[in-house]
Amino acid sequence: MTSQSSGATPATVRLWSLSEDTLVESDTQGVSLHVVAKGGEYTLAEPSELVRESLRRMTLGPVSLANVAASVRRPGTGSGVTDDDAEELMRVLDLLSASVVHSLGFADGLAPLLSAVPTTAAEGFEPRVPPRTRPLRLSRFAALRGAGQELVLDAPHAVYRIVLQQPLSARICTALAKPCSVAEMADELGHPEAVIAEIAAYLLASGCVLLGDEQGGFAEDDAAELRPWSHHDLRFHVFSRSGRHDAAESRGVAEQPPLFKPVPDGPRIALPRPQQIDADRDPRLGELLESASPCSGVSDLPLTADQLGELLYRSARVRSMGTIDLHERGSFRSSERPYFSVARLYELELYLVVAGCAGLAPGIYHYDPEAHAVVLIREESPDWAALLDMAKVSAGIGCRPPLLITATARLARSSWLLNGAAYATALMHVGALQQVLHLTAKAMGLSARPVPMDSDGVVARALRLPWPDEVDVGECVVGVPC
């Protein structure tokens, strides 16, 4: 798509390039091309000279395909490219769609105005100039953010993210925070309407910007499938999974963090270990799952050190340690514990907020799963009391629970392997841990209930977490059933 200049209106040029992680190689005979792209590996048998030269130049940066075609001659004939050559090139670009970047620039050779970068395989990118008076608006799921030295516009349901490489493009995006037409933006920004329209066409084609109807309404606002989703929930869902976003943007740590968090300073207390775990004595899993809990809450009766020790021993202790070999990613130390963890990463840490437990003074403790011991990190304090009161309200019980277990996540422990899925996986691990705590407590005649807590920073402050290196991700109240 190219608009011809008239008077002082500059001409825009459609540009094409391949993403930086795309590899194009010719075979030793120079007959076929081998392309490694996001969508897979492809062998192009006897591609035309237009395909060869276009892909070569696209690996170097944005190029005009019209300029490439004008410079190419068919081998042995000296004639230019044919319609069949052009159609072949379009088929190849469709095949490589997950790696083809679409840019819009001026015919001055400077940086593009903006670029549409695919985040997954998509059908052809077709920018169409919108009617000049129809309203446009950012999707309510779109976000404008910094990425390295670039300004990026993206949305979880869009298969392209927009890199805004010139101030004009960024100004148009900010103008679209409210419904605005091409004609209105041209007047407001003082730029030619034709240029504004071309930029708007790219924004619309990306899916980050919406086109309103004649009455000024937007289909997204009435879409039943989108009503349950908040901006943050949908972004979290999409960007913590592969397939609909660019995983290359995820920034995991370069080195493997330690298996365990360094044990904090403070008084150290070894927890009792059960002399013998008689699995035959416990209720069967089916019984635990199908039987109703004794009550919905916990009483103010204190726990015993033996009960606390057995609960944590059977739910969260380190049973063994070893090494896992990930082949191309190398090997890493791992541990094995009673609850499930992907690749045995075990990034969760446990903290005990103790209010009533024989043998343990009230305070906040860190659990050492390797030694099956606790370390006192804070005595009774206003933050200690605030955590217990919040747990009391969240659990809907009439007293402070004798024990609140808080799980935190050291994201560095898992992000080197899981990248952008590290936090979502930590939440899954919390659920697995809470289920094991619940069933173990039930088998012991205790009650362990997950509770939602709006910490407002209280948890991080009370536990003295090095936020955001370590973040609180879940809580569970434990006690004697009422």
Secondary structure as a PSIPRED ss2 file (coil, helix, strand):
# PSIPRED VFORMAT (PSIPRED V4.0)

   1 M C   1.000  0.000  0.000
   2 T C   1.000  0.000  0.000
   3 S E   0.000  0.000  1.000
   4 Q C   1.000  0.000  0.000
   5 S C   1.000  0.000  0.000
   6 S C   1.000  0.000  0.000
   7 G C   1.000  0.000  0.000
   8 A C   1.000  0.000  0.000
   9 T C   1.000  0.000  0.000
  10 P C   1.000  0.000  0.000
  11 A C   1.000  0.000  0.000
  12 T E   0.000  0.000  1.000
  13 V E   0.000  0.000  1.000
  14 R E   0.000  0.000  1.000
  15 L E   0.000  0.000  1.000
  16 W E   0.000  0.000  1.000
  17 S E   0.000  0.000  1.000
  18 L E   0.000  0.000  1.000
  19 S C   1.000  0.000  0.000
  20 E C   1.000  0.000  0.000
  21 D C   1.000  0.000  0.000
  22 T C   1.000  0.000  0.000
  23 L E   0.000  0.000  1.000
  24 V E   0.000  0.000  1.000
  25 E E   0.000  0.000  1.000
  26 S E   0.000  0.000  1.000
  27 D C   1.000  0.000  0.000
  28 T C   1.000  0.000  0.000
  29 Q C   1.000  0.000  0.000
  30 G C   1.000  0.000  0.000
  31 V C   1.000  0.000  0.000
  32 S C   1.000  0.000  0.000
  33 L E   0.000  0.000  1.000
  34 H E   0.000  0.000  1.000
  35 V E   0.000  0.000  1.000
  36 V E   0.000  0.000  1.000
  37 A E   0.000  0.000  1.000
  38 K C   1.000  0.000  0.000
  39 G C   1.000  0.000  0.000
  40 G E   0.000  0.000  1.000
  41 E E   0.000  0.000  1.000
  42 Y E   0.000  0.000  1.000
  43 T E   0.000  0.000  1.000
  44 L E   0.000  0.000  1.000
  45 A C   1.000  0.000  0.000
  46 E C   1.000  0.000  0.000
  47 P C   1.000  0.000  0.000
  48 S C   1.000  0.000  0.000
  49 E H   0.000  1.000  0.000
  50 L H   0.000  1.000  0.000
  51 V H   0.000  1.000  0.000
  52 R H   0.000  1.000  0.000
  53 E H   0.000  1.000  0.000
  54 S H   0.000  1.000  0.000
  55 L H   0.000  1.000  0.000
  56 R H   0.000  1.000  0.000
  57 R H   0.000  1.000  0.000
  58 M H   0.000  1.000  0.000
  59 T C   1.000  0.000  0.000
  60 L C   1.000  0.000  0.000
  61 G C   1.000  0.000  0.000
  62 P C   1.000  0.000  0.000
  63 V E   0.000  0.000  1.000
  64 S C   1.000  0.000  0.000
  65 L H   0.000  1.000  0.000
  66 A H   0.000  1.000  0.000
  67 N H   0.000  1.000  0.000
  68 V H   0.000  1.000  0.000
  69 A H   0.000  1.000  0.000
  70 A H   0.000  1.000  0.000
  71 S H   0.000  1.000  0.000
  72 V C   1.000  0.000  0.000
  73 R C   1.000  0.000  0.000
  74 R C   1.000  0.000  0.000
  75 P C   1.000  0.000  0.000
  76 G C   1.000  0.000  0.000
  77 T C   1.000  0.000  0.000
  78 G C   1.000  0.000  0.000
  79 S C   1.000  0.000  0.000
  80 G C   1.000  0.000  0.000
  81 V C   1.000  0.000  0.000
  82 T C   1.000  0.000  0.000
  83 D H   0.000  1.000  0.000
  84 D H   0.000  1.000  0.000
  85 D H   0.000  1.000  0.000
  86 A H   0.000  1.000  0.000
  87 E H   0.000  1.000  0.000
  88 E H   0.000  1.000  0.000
  89 L H   0.000  1.000  0.000
  90 M H   0.000  1.000  0.000
  91 R H   0.000  1.000  0.000
  92 V H   0.000  1.000  0.000
  93 L H   0.000  1.000  0.000
  94 D H   0.000  1.000  0.000
  95 L H   0.000  1.000  0.000
  96 L C   1.000  0.000  0.000
  97 S H   0.000  1.000  0.000
  98 A H   0.000  1.000  0.000
  99 S H   0.000  1.000  0.000
 100 V E   0.000  0.000  1.000
 101 V E   0.000  0.000  1.000
 102 H E   0.000  0.000  1.000
 103 S E   0.000  0.000  1.000
 104 L E   0.000  0.000  1.000
 105 G E   0.000  0.000  1.000
 106 F E   0.000  0.000  1.000
 107 A C   1.000  0.000  0.000
 108 D C   1.000  0.000  0.000
 109 G C   1.000  0.000  0.000
 110 L C   1.000  0.000  0.000
 111 A C   1.000  0.000  0.000
 112 P C   1.000  0.000  0.000
 113 L C   1.000  0.000  0.000
 114 L E   0.000  0.000  1.000
 115 S E   0.000  0.000  1.000
 116 A E   0.000  0.000  1.000
 117 V E   0.000  0.000  1.000
 118 P E   0.000  0.000  1.000
 119 T C   1.000  0.000  0.000
 120 T C   1.000  0.000  0.000
 121 A C   1.000  0.000  0.000
 122 A C   1.000  0.000  0.000
 123 E C   1.000  0.000  0.000
 124 G C   1.000  0.000  0.000
 125 F C   1.000  0.000  0.000
 126 E C   1.000  0.000  0.000
 127 P C   1.000  0.000  0.000
 128 R C   1.000  0.000  0.000
 129 V C   1.000  0.000  0.000
 130 P C   1.000  0.000  0.000
 131 P C   1.000  0.000  0.000
 132 R C   1.000  0.000  0.000
 133 T C   1.000  0.000  0.000
 134 R C   1.000  0.000  0.000
 135 P C   1.000  0.000  0.000
 136 L E   0.000  0.000  1.000
 137 R E   0.000  0.000  1.000
 138 L E   0.000  0.000  1.000
 139 S C   1.000  0.000  0.000
 140 R C   1.000  0.000  0.000
 141 F C   1.000  0.000  0.000
 142 A C   1.000  0.000  0.000
 143 A E   0.000  0.000  1.000
 144 L E   0.000  0.000  1.000
 145 R E   0.000  0.000  1.000
 146 G E   0.000  0.000  1.000
 147 A E   0.000  0.000  1.000
 148 G C   1.000  0.000  0.000
 149 Q C   1.000  0.000  0.000
 150 E E   0.000  0.000  1.000
 151 L E   0.000  0.000  1.000
 152 V E   0.000  0.000  1.000
 153 L E   0.000  0.000  1.000
 154 D E   0.000  0.000  1.000
 155 A C   1.000  0.000  0.000
 156 P C   1.000  0.000  0.000
 157 H C   1.000  0.000  0.000
 158 A C   1.000  0.000  0.000
 159 V C   1.000  0.000  0.000
 160 Y E   0.000  0.000  1.000
 161 R E   0.000  0.000  1.000
 162 I E   0.000  0.000  1.000
 163 V E   0.000  0.000  1.000
 164 L E   0.000  0.000  1.000
 165 Q C   1.000  0.000  0.000
 166 Q C   1.000  0.000  0.000
 167 P H   0.000  1.000  0.000
 168 L H   0.000  1.000  0.000
 169 S H   0.000  1.000  0.000
 170 A H   0.000  1.000  0.000
 171 R H   0.000  1.000  0.000
 172 I H   0.000  1.000  0.000
 173 C H   0.000  1.000  0.000
 174 T H   0.000  1.000  0.000
 175 A H   0.000  1.000  0.000
 176 L C   1.000  0.000  0.000
 177 A C   1.000  0.000  0.000
 178 K C   1.000  0.000  0.000
 179 P C   1.000  0.000  0.000
 180 C E   0.000  0.000  1.000
 181 S C   1.000  0.000  0.000
 182 V H   0.000  1.000  0.000
 183 A H   0.000  1.000  0.000
 184 E H   0.000  1.000  0.000
 185 M H   0.000  1.000  0.000
 186 A H   0.000  1.000  0.000
 187 D H   0.000  1.000  0.000
 188 E H   0.000  1.000  0.000
 189 L H   0.000  1.000  0.000
 190 G C   1.000  0.000  0.000
 191 H C   1.000  0.000  0.000
 192 P C   1.000  0.000  0.000
 193 E H   0.000  1.000  0.000
 194 A H   0.000  1.000  0.000
 195 V H   0.000  1.000  0.000
 196 I H   0.000  1.000  0.000
 197 A H   0.000  1.000  0.000
 198 E H   0.000  1.000  0.000
 199 I H   0.000  1.000  0.000
 200 A H   0.000  1.000  0.000
 201 A H   0.000  1.000  0.000
 202 Y H   0.000  1.000  0.000
 203 L H   0.000  1.000  0.000
 204 L H   0.000  1.000  0.000
 205 A H   0.000  1.000  0.000
 206 S H   0.000  1.000  0.000
 207 G C   1.000  0.000  0.000
 208 C C   1.000  0.000  0.000
 209 V E   0.000  0.000  1.000
 210 L E   0.000  0.000  1.000
 211 L E   0.000  0.000  1.000
 212 G C   1.000  0.000  0.000
 213 D C   1.000  0.000  0.000
 214 E C   1.000  0.000  0.000
 215 Q C   1.000  0.000  0.000
 216 G C   1.000  0.000  0.000
 217 G C   1.000  0.000  0.000
 218 F C   1.000  0.000  0.000
 219 A H   0.000  1.000  0.000
 220 E H   0.000  1.000  0.000
 221 D H   0.000  1.000  0.000
 222 D H   0.000  1.000  0.000
 223 A C   1.000  0.000  0.000
 224 A H   0.000  1.000  0.000
 225 E H   0.000  1.000  0.000
 226 L H   0.000  1.000  0.000
 227 R C   1.000  0.000  0.000
 228 P C   1.000  0.000  0.000
 229 W C   1.000  0.000  0.000
 230 S C   1.000  0.000  0.000
 231 H H   0.000  1.000  0.000
 232 H H   0.000  1.000  0.000
 233 D H   0.000  1.000  0.000
 234 L H   0.000  1.000  0.000
 235 R H   0.000  1.000  0.000
 236 F H   0.000  1.000  0.000
 237 H H   0.000  1.000  0.000
 238 V H   0.000  1.000  0.000
 239 F H   0.000  1.000  0.000
 240 S C   1.000  0.000  0.000
 241 R C   1.000  0.000  0.000
 242 S C   1.000  0.000  0.000
 243 G C   1.000  0.000  0.000
 244 R C   1.000  0.000  0.000
 245 H C   1.000  0.000  0.000
 246 D C   1.000  0.000  0.000
 247 A H   0.000  1.000  0.000
 248 A H   0.000  1.000  0.000
 249 E H   0.000  1.000  0.000
 250 S C   1.000  0.000  0.000
 251 R C   1.000  0.000  0.000
 252 G C   1.000  0.000  0.000
 253 V C   1.000  0.000  0.000
 254 A C   1.000  0.000  0.000
 255 E C   1.000  0.000  0.000
 256 Q C   1.000  0.000  0.000
 257 P C   1.000  0.000  0.000
 258 P C   1.000  0.000  0.000
 259 L C   1.000  0.000  0.000
 260 F C   1.000  0.000  0.000
 261 K C   1.000  0.000  0.000
 262 P C   1.000  0.000  0.000
 263 V C   1.000  0.000  0.000
 264 P C   1.000  0.000  0.000
 265 D C   1.000  0.000  0.000
 266 G C   1.000  0.000  0.000
 267 P C   1.000  0.000  0.000
 268 R E   0.000  0.000  1.000
 269 I E   0.000  0.000  1.000
 270 A E   0.000  0.000  1.000
 271 L C   1.000  0.000  0.000
 272 P C   1.000  0.000  0.000
 273 R C   1.000  0.000  0.000
 274 P C   1.000  0.000  0.000
 275 Q C   1.000  0.000  0.000
 276 Q C   1.000  0.000  0.000
 277 I C   1.000  0.000  0.000
 278 D C   1.000  0.000  0.000
 279 A C   1.000  0.000  0.000
 280 D C   1.000  0.000  0.000
 281 R C   1.000  0.000  0.000
 282 D C   1.000  0.000  0.000
 283 P C   1.000  0.000  0.000
 284 R C   1.000  0.000  0.000
 285 L H   0.000  1.000  0.000
 286 G H   0.000  1.000  0.000
 287 E H   0.000  1.000  0.000
 288 L H   0.000  1.000  0.000
 289 L H   0.000  1.000  0.000
 290 E H   0.000  1.000  0.000
 291 S C   1.000  0.000  0.000
 292 A C   1.000  0.000  0.000
 293 S C   1.000  0.000  0.000
 294 P C   1.000  0.000  0.000
 295 C C   1.000  0.000  0.000
 296 S C   1.000  0.000  0.000
 297 G C   1.000  0.000  0.000
 298 V E   0.000  0.000  1.000
 299 S C   1.000  0.000  0.000
 300 D C   1.000  0.000  0.000
 301 L C   1.000  0.000  0.000
 302 P C   1.000  0.000  0.000
 303 L E   0.000  0.000  1.000
 304 T C   1.000  0.000  0.000
 305 A H   0.000  1.000  0.000
 306 D H   0.000  1.000  0.000
 307 Q H   0.000  1.000  0.000
 308 L H   0.000  1.000  0.000
 309 G H   0.000  1.000  0.000
 310 E H   0.000  1.000  0.000
 311 L H   0.000  1.000  0.000
 312 L H   0.000  1.000  0.000
 313 Y H   0.000  1.000  0.000
 314 R H   0.000  1.000  0.000
 315 S H   0.000  1.000  0.000
 316 A H   0.000  1.000  0.000
 317 R C   1.000  0.000  0.000
 318 V C   1.000  0.000  0.000
 319 R C   1.000  0.000  0.000
 320 S E   0.000  0.000  1.000
 321 M E   0.000  0.000  1.000
 322 G E   0.000  0.000  1.000
 323 T E   0.000  0.000  1.000
 324 I E   0.000  0.000  1.000
 325 D E   0.000  0.000  1.000
 326 L C   1.000  0.000  0.000
 327 H H   0.000  1.000  0.000
 328 E H   0.000  1.000  0.000
 329 R H   0.000  1.000  0.000
 330 G C   1.000  0.000  0.000
 331 S E   0.000  0.000  1.000
 332 F E   0.000  0.000  1.000
 333 R E   0.000  0.000  1.000
 334 S E   0.000  0.000  1.000
 335 S E   0.000  0.000  1.000
 336 E E   0.000  0.000  1.000
 337 R C   1.000  0.000  0.000
 338 P C   1.000  0.000  0.000
 339 Y C   1.000  0.000  0.000
 340 F C   1.000  0.000  0.000
 341 S C   1.000  0.000  0.000
 342 V H   0.000  1.000  0.000
 343 A H   0.000  1.000  0.000
 344 R H   0.000  1.000  0.000
 345 L C   1.000  0.000  0.000
 346 Y C   1.000  0.000  0.000
 347 E C   1.000  0.000  0.000
 348 L E   0.000  0.000  1.000
 349 E E   0.000  0.000  1.000
 350 L E   0.000  0.000  1.000
 351 Y E   0.000  0.000  1.000
 352 L E   0.000  0.000  1.000
 353 V E   0.000  0.000  1.000
 354 V E   0.000  0.000  1.000
 355 A C   1.000  0.000  0.000
 356 G C   1.000  0.000  0.000
 357 C E   0.000  0.000  1.000
 358 A C   1.000  0.000  0.000
 359 G C   1.000  0.000  0.000
 360 L E   0.000  0.000  1.000
 361 A C   1.000  0.000  0.000
 362 P C   1.000  0.000  0.000
 363 G E   0.000  0.000  1.000
 364 I E   0.000  0.000  1.000
 365 Y E   0.000  0.000  1.000
 366 H E   0.000  0.000  1.000
 367 Y E   0.000  0.000  1.000
 368 D E   0.000  0.000  1.000
 369 P C   1.000  0.000  0.000
 370 E C   1.000  0.000  0.000
 371 A C   1.000  0.000  0.000
 372 H C   1.000  0.000  0.000
 373 A E   0.000  0.000  1.000
 374 V E   0.000  0.000  1.000
 375 V E   0.000  0.000  1.000
 376 L E   0.000  0.000  1.000
 377 I E   0.000  0.000  1.000
 378 R E   0.000  0.000  1.000
 379 E E   0.000  0.000  1.000
 380 E C   1.000  0.000  0.000
 381 S C   1.000  0.000  0.000
 382 P H   0.000  1.000  0.000
 383 D H   0.000  1.000  0.000
 384 W H   0.000  1.000  0.000
 385 A H   0.000  1.000  0.000
 386 A H   0.000  1.000  0.000
 387 L H   0.000  1.000  0.000
 388 L H   0.000  1.000  0.000
 389 D H   0.000  1.000  0.000
 390 M H   0.000  1.000  0.000
 391 A H   0.000  1.000  0.000
 392 K H   0.000  1.000  0.000
 393 V H   0.000  1.000  0.000
 394 S H   0.000  1.000  0.000
 395 A H   0.000  1.000  0.000
 396 G C   1.000  0.000  0.000
 397 I C   1.000  0.000  0.000
 398 G C   1.000  0.000  0.000
 399 C C   1.000  0.000  0.000
 400 R C   1.000  0.000  0.000
 401 P C   1.000  0.000  0.000
 402 P C   1.000  0.000  0.000
 403 L E   0.000  0.000  1.000
 404 L E   0.000  0.000  1.000
 405 I E   0.000  0.000  1.000
 406 T E   0.000  0.000  1.000
 407 A E   0.000  0.000  1.000
 408 T E   0.000  0.000  1.000
 409 A E   0.000  0.000  1.000
 410 R E   0.000  0.000  1.000
 411 L H   0.000  1.000  0.000
 412 A H   0.000  1.000  0.000
 413 R H   0.000  1.000  0.000
 414 S H   0.000  1.000  0.000
 415 S H   0.000  1.000  0.000
 416 W H   0.000  1.000  0.000
 417 L H   0.000  1.000  0.000
 418 L H   0.000  1.000  0.000
 419 N H   0.000  1.000  0.000
 420 G H   0.000  1.000  0.000
 421 A H   0.000  1.000  0.000
 422 A H   0.000  1.000  0.000
 423 Y H   0.000  1.000  0.000
 424 A H   0.000  1.000  0.000
 425 T H   0.000  1.000  0.000
 426 A H   0.000  1.000  0.000
 427 L H   0.000  1.000  0.000
 428 M H   0.000  1.000  0.000
 429 H H   0.000  1.000  0.000
 430 V H   0.000  1.000  0.000
 431 G H   0.000  1.000  0.000
 432 A H   0.000  1.000  0.000
 433 L H   0.000  1.000  0.000
 434 Q H   0.000  1.000  0.000
 435 Q H   0.000  1.000  0.000
 436 V H   0.000  1.000  0.000
 437 L H   0.000  1.000  0.000
 438 H H   0.000  1.000  0.000
 439 L H   0.000  1.000  0.000
 440 T H   0.000  1.000  0.000
 441 A H   0.000  1.000  0.000
 442 K H   0.000  1.000  0.000
 443 A H   0.000  1.000  0.000
 444 M C   1.000  0.000  0.000
 445 G C   1.000  0.000  0.000
 446 L C   1.000  0.000  0.000
 447 S E   0.000  0.000  1.000
 448 A E   0.000  0.000  1.000
 449 R E   0.000  0.000  1.000
 450 P E   0.000  0.000  1.000
 451 V E   0.000  0.000  1.000
 452 P C   1.000  0.000  0.000
 453 M C   1.000  0.000  0.000
 454 D C   1.000  0.000  0.000
 455 S C   1.000  0.000  0.000
 456 D C   1.000  0.000  0.000
 457 G C   1.000  0.000  0.000
 458 V H   0.000  1.000  0.000
 459 V H   0.000  1.000  0.000
 460 A H   0.000  1.000  0.000
 461 R H   0.000  1.000  0.000
 462 A H   0.000  1.000  0.000
 463 L H   0.000  1.000  0.000
 464 R C   1.000  0.000  0.000
 465 L C   1.000  0.000  0.000
 466 P C   1.000  0.000  0.000
 467 W C   1.000  0.000  0.000
 468 P C   1.000  0.000  0.000
 469 D C   1.000  0.000  0.000
 470 E E   0.000  0.000  1.000
 471 V E   0.000  0.000  1.000
 472 D E   0.000  0.000  1.000
 473 V E   0.000  0.000  1.000
 474 G E   0.000  0.000  1.000
 475 E E   0.000  0.000  1.000
 476 C E   0.000  0.000  1.000
 477 V E   0.000  0.000  1.000
 478 V E   0.000  0.000  1.000
 479 G E   0.000  0.000  1.000
 480 V C   1.000  0.000  0.000
 481 P E   0.000  0.000  1.000
 482 C C   1.000  0.000  0.000
